[in-house]
Amino acid sequence: MNQEIINEIKNQDYASITQTLEKFLSDQIEKNHVKGLILGLSGGIDSAVLAYLCKRQLKEKTIALIMPDTLITPKSETEDALKMISLTGIEYKLIDIKPIVNEYSMYVEPNDWAKGNLRARVRANILYYYANSKNYLVLGSSDKSEYLLGYFTKYGDGASDITPIISLYKLQVREIAKYLGVPENVIAKRSSPHLWKEHEAEEELGASYEEIDSILYCLFDKKKSIDETAELTQIDKSLVEKIYSQNKNSEHKRLPAPMPDRD
């Protein structure tokens, strides 16, 4: 890999970015005539960054929902989420979604993949329930890396009213997390949506985020071709082609549902 490309991605003015994101959140509350913001706090870095952004100026207008499925969610993830609640002082609710997922499972045929996505959609349902009842906006936690790869569940963790960190690659999310004071163990842990046991993002994607972000950055920010990206990043062309294909094949997740043309 080309370390210069990685440094180019990571070396940003995170104080300025933080100010921009804080203003965005405040403006969205005012623009949409809502009382506050609600987010799902998983114990992972993306939702942690949202919580730490909100606590700076909007702590009294923010609620975090911690929603493990205790059948498969590691206890350490819930403990990390609760630790961040303690550090930020944000109001929270802890809801075990295991009984809800089990209830669904009584009526549908078994499929572990679909059940994993069901967990994400159950969480989205609960977030929107509380958002409706309190007149809050749902914050999406997708970063730019996940968004461009389609690495999110449609109508699950991809469902939100606003997406504050969608312009930040995963490597940049790690850097802004450091700036905001997110606990080091949360920053350093391997990323995982925890949709099934021992679920790890980089293993499922087949590449590290250093590789993924380098490729996406060159393809979409620098507007390089596949061959140029492989040469510039010093990453095997086959992996560049794979990441490019993942972006193209997931396009339906980023677009409105198609509709027929009418004359």
C-alpha positions as CSV (number, residue, x, y, z in Angstrom):
1,M,0.0,0.0,0.0
2,N,1.0,3.6,-0.6
3,Q,1.4,5.2,2.9
4,E,1.3,8.7,1.3
5,I,-2.3,8.0,0.1
6,I,-3.3,6.8,3.5
7,N,-1.8,10.0,5.1
8,E,-3.6,12.1,2.6
9,I,-6.9,10.6,3.6
10,K,-6.2,10.9,7.4
11,N,-4.6,14.3,7.5
12,Q,-7.6,16.6,7.8
13,D,-8.6,19.6,10.0
14,Y,-10.7,17.7,12.5
15,A,-11.4,20.8,14.6
16,S,-13.0,22.5,11.6
17,I,-14.9,19.3,10.6
18,T,-16.2,19.0,14.1
19,Q,-17.5,22.5,14.1
20,T,-19.2,21.9,10.7
21,L,-20.9,18.7,12.0
22,E,-22.1,20.4,15.2
23,K,-23.6,23.3,13.2
24,F,-25.2,20.8,10.8
25,L,-26.9,18.9,13.7
26,S,-28.2,22.2,15.3
27,D,-29.4,23.5,12.0
28,Q,-31.2,20.2,11.2
29,I,-33.1,20.4,14.5
30,E,-34.2,23.9,13.8
31,K,-34.9,23.3,10.1
32,N,-37.1,20.2,10.8
33,H,-38.8,21.7,13.8
34,V,-37.9,18.8,16.0
35,K,-37.0,18.6,19.7
36,G,-33.8,16.6,19.4
37,L,-31.8,13.7,18.0
38,I,-31.8,9.9,18.6
39,L,-29.1,7.4,17.7
40,G,-28.4,3.7,18.1
41,L,-25.3,3.2,20.2
42,S,-23.6,-0.1,19.5
43,G,-20.2,0.2,21.2
44,G,-18.6,0.6,17.8
45,I,-16.7,3.6,16.5
46,D,-19.2,5.2,14.1
47,S,-22.0,5.5,16.7
48,A,-19.5,6.5,19.3
49,V,-18.5,9.5,17.1
50,L,-22.1,10.5,16.8
51,A,-22.6,10.3,20.6
52,Y,-19.5,12.4,21.3
53,L,-20.5,15.0,18.7
54,C,-24.0,15.3,20.2
55,K,-22.7,15.5,23.8
56,R,-20.7,18.7,23.1
57,Q,-23.6,21.1,22.5
58,L,-26.7,19.0,22.2
59,K,-26.5,16.6,25.2
60,E,-29.8,17.6,26.6
61,K,-31.5,17.0,23.2
62,T,-30.0,13.6,22.5
63,I,-31.1,10.1,23.4
64,A,-29.1,6.9,22.7
65,L,-30.7,3.5,22.3
66,I,-28.4,0.5,23.1
67,M,-30.0,-2.5,21.4
68,P,-28.1,-5.7,21.7
69,D,-29.4,-9.1,20.7
70,T,-28.1,-10.9,23.8
71,L,-28.0,-14.2,21.8
72,I,-25.2,-13.0,19.6
73,T,-24.0,-9.5,20.7
74,P,-20.8,-9.7,22.7
75,K,-21.2,-8.5,26.3
76,S,-18.2,-6.3,25.8
77,E,-20.0,-4.3,23.1
78,T,-22.8,-3.4,25.5
79,E,-20.3,-2.6,28.2
80,D,-18.5,-0.3,25.9
81,A,-21.7,1.4,24.9
82,L,-22.7,1.9,28.6
83,K,-19.2,3.2,29.3
84,M,-19.7,5.9,26.7
85,I,-23.0,6.8,28.2
86,S,-21.2,7.3,31.5
87,L,-18.6,9.4,29.8
88,T,-20.9,11.6,27.7
89,G,-23.9,11.9,30.1
90,I,-26.4,11.3,27.3
91,E,-29.8,10.0,28.2
92,Y,-30.2,6.3,27.1
93,K,-32.4,3.3,27.0
94,L,-31.1,-0.3,27.0
95,I,-33.4,-2.7,25.0
96,D,-32.6,-6.3,24.4
97,I,-34.0,-7.1,20.9
98,K,-33.6,-10.9,21.4
99,P,-37.2,-11.5,22.3
100,I,-38.4,-9.5,19.3
101,V,-36.1,-11.3,16.9
102,N,-37.2,-14.6,18.4
103,E,-40.8,-13.7,17.9
104,Y,-40.3,-13.0,14.2
105,S,-38.4,-16.4,13.9
106,M,-41.6,-18.2,15.0
107,Y,-43.4,-17.1,11.8
108,V,-40.7,-17.1,9.1
109,E,-38.5,-19.8,7.6
110,P,-35.0,-20.0,9.0
111,N,-32.2,-18.1,7.2
112,D,-29.2,-16.8,9.1
113,W,-28.3,-14.1,6.6
114,A,-31.9,-12.7,6.5
115,K,-32.0,-12.9,10.3
116,G,-28.9,-10.8,10.6
117,N,-30.5,-8.1,8.5
118,L,-33.7,-8.5,10.5
119,R,-31.8,-7.5,13.6
120,A,-30.7,-4.2,11.9
121,R,-34.3,-3.6,10.8
122,V,-35.7,-4.3,14.2
123,R,-33.3,-1.7,15.6
124,A,-34.4,0.8,13.0
125,N,-38.1,0.2,13.9
126,I,-37.4,0.9,17.6
127,L,-35.4,4.1,16.8
128,Y,-38.2,5.4,14.7
129,Y,-40.8,4.5,17.4
130,Y,-39.0,6.7,19.9
131,A,-38.3,9.4,17.2
132,N,-42.0,9.5,16.4
133,S,-43.1,9.6,20.1
134,K,-40.6,12.4,21.0
135,N,-40.4,14.3,17.8
136,Y,-36.7,13.6,17.3
137,L,-34.6,13.0,14.2
138,V,-32.9,9.6,13.7
139,L,-29.2,9.8,13.1
140,G,-27.6,7.4,10.7
141,S,-24.1,6.1,11.5
142,S,-23.0,5.1,8.1
143,D,-19.5,6.5,7.1
144,K,-18.4,7.1,3.5
145,S,-16.6,3.8,3.2
146,E,-19.7,1.8,4.2
147,Y,-22.0,4.0,2.1
148,L,-19.9,3.6,-1.1
149,L,-19.6,-0.2,-0.6
150,G,-23.3,-0.6,0.3
151,Y,-22.1,-2.1,3.5
152,F,-25.3,-1.5,5.4
153,T,-28.8,-3.1,5.7
154,K,-31.4,-1.4,3.5
155,Y,-34.1,0.0,5.8
156,G,-32.0,-1.2,8.7
157,D,-28.9,0.7,9.8
158,G,-29.2,2.4,6.4
159,A,-32.5,4.0,7.5
160,S,-32.2,7.5,9.0
161,D,-33.3,11.1,8.8
162,I,-29.8,12.6,8.6
163,T,-26.3,11.1,8.1
164,P,-23.8,13.3,9.8
165,I,-20.6,11.3,9.1
166,I,-21.3,10.1,5.6
167,S,-18.7,12.3,4.1
168,L,-15.9,10.7,6.3
169,Y,-14.0,7.6,5.3
170,K,-13.5,5.0,8.1
171,L,-9.9,6.1,8.5
172,Q,-11.1,9.7,9.0
173,V,-13.8,8.5,11.5
174,R,-11.0,6.9,13.5
175,E,-9.1,10.2,13.5
176,I,-12.0,12.4,14.5
177,A,-12.8,9.9,17.2
178,K,-9.4,10.6,18.7
179,Y,-10.0,14.3,18.5
180,L,-13.4,14.0,20.2
181,G,-12.0,11.8,23.0
182,V,-13.6,8.5,22.2
183,P,-12.1,5.7,24.4
184,E,-9.0,4.2,22.8
185,N,-10.3,0.6,23.0
186,V,-13.4,1.6,20.9
187,I,-11.2,3.3,18.3
188,A,-8.8,0.3,18.1
189,K,-11.4,-2.6,18.0
190,R,-12.2,-4.4,14.8
191,S,-15.3,-3.0,13.1
192,S,-18.4,-5.2,13.2
193,P,-22.1,-4.8,12.6
194,H,-22.7,-7.8,14.9
195,L,-25.5,-9.2,12.8
196,W,-24.4,-12.7,13.7
197,K,-21.8,-14.4,16.0
198,E,-18.2,-13.4,15.4
199,H,-19.2,-11.0,12.6
200,E,-16.2,-8.8,11.5
201,A,-16.5,-6.2,8.7
202,E,-13.0,-6.5,7.2
203,E,-13.2,-10.3,7.1
204,E,-16.6,-10.1,5.3
205,L,-15.4,-7.4,2.9
206,G,-12.2,-9.2,2.2
207,A,-9.9,-6.2,2.7
208,S,-8.6,-3.9,5.4
209,Y,-10.1,-0.4,5.7
210,E,-6.6,1.0,4.8
211,E,-7.0,-0.9,1.5
212,I,-10.7,-0.1,1.1
213,D,-10.3,3.7,1.8
214,S,-7.2,4.0,-0.4
215,I,-9.1,2.4,-3.3
216,L,-12.3,4.4,-2.8
217,Y,-10.5,7.6,-2.3
218,C,-8.6,7.2,-5.6
219,L,-11.6,6.1,-7.5
220,F,-14.1,8.6,-6.3
221,D,-12.2,11.6,-4.9
222,K,-9.3,11.6,-7.3
223,K,-11.4,10.3,-10.2
224,K,-8.8,7.7,-11.2
225,S,-9.4,4.7,-13.4
226,I,-9.1,1.1,-12.0
227,D,-5.6,0.8,-13.5
228,E,-4.5,4.2,-12.2
229,T,-5.9,3.4,-8.8
230,A,-4.0,0.1,-8.6
231,E,-0.8,1.8,-9.6
232,L,-1.2,4.8,-7.3
233,T,-2.3,2.8,-4.2
234,Q,0.2,-0.1,-4.9
235,I,-2.7,-2.5,-4.3
236,D,-3.3,-5.6,-6.5
237,K,-5.6,-4.7,-9.4
238,S,-7.9,-7.7,-8.6
239,L,-8.8,-6.1,-5.2
240,V,-9.4,-2.7,-6.8
241,E,-11.8,-4.4,-9.3
242,K,-13.5,-6.1,-6.4
243,I,-14.1,-2.9,-4.5
244,Y,-15.3,-1.2,-7.7
245,S,-17.7,-4.0,-8.3
246,Q,-19.1,-3.8,-4.8
247,N,-19.8,-0.1,-5.3
248,K,-21.6,-0.7,-8.6
249,N,-23.5,-3.8,-7.4
250,S,-24.8,-1.9,-4.3
251,E,-26.0,1.1,-6.2
252,H,-29.7,0.2,-5.6
253,K,-29.1,0.8,-1.9
254,R,-28.2,4.4,-2.5
255,L,-30.9,5.3,-4.9
256,P,-34.7,5.8,-4.5
257,A,-36.8,2.8,-5.4
258,P,-37.2,2.8,-9.2
259,M,-40.5,3.6,-10.8
260,P,-41.9,3.2,-14.3
261,D,-41.9,6.1,-16.7
262,R,-45.3,7.4,-17.8
263,D,-45.8,9.5,-20.9
